[in-house]
Each structure stands twice: as C-alpha cells, then as structure tokens.
C-alpha cells in the first residue's frame, strides 16, 4: 500500500500520524508542505483542504488524523 503523509513541523496531529505509522512498522512517504510548495499544491488538489495532516492511502484521502479511519483503510 502506498501511503503519503502531508505534514508541517508544528502540527501535533501530524506527529500522532507519523508515530502511529512508525509504531506499527507501516512505511510511508512524508512531505513537509511548509518547505515544498509543489507538494502543498498537490495536497490541496487531492483533498480540497489547506489543513494538515492529509493522508493519501492508495488514493483514499483522510484529512486529519482519524486513527479508526486509518485502520479501516489499512484492511
């Protein structure tokens, strides 16, 4: 499963999302949208949102860190 995580350094929910994936040994690609405008634009196109985190799980877009929804998407 391809997982992309769009984050910013000061976002506490971004840290929770990263911690969840790391603790469960789930590989993901992280993009810091505060430093990469191209990825920020990509995130907005995918989600329609400016808030982070945005998690793209094989095309399923989750805005914010909703652990039950992430777990459902992993099944």
Secondary structure, DSSP 4 states (H G I P E B T S, - for coil): --EEEEE-TT-HHHHHHHHHHHHTT---EEEETTT-HHHHHHHHHHHS--SS-EEEETTEEEES--HHHHHHHH-
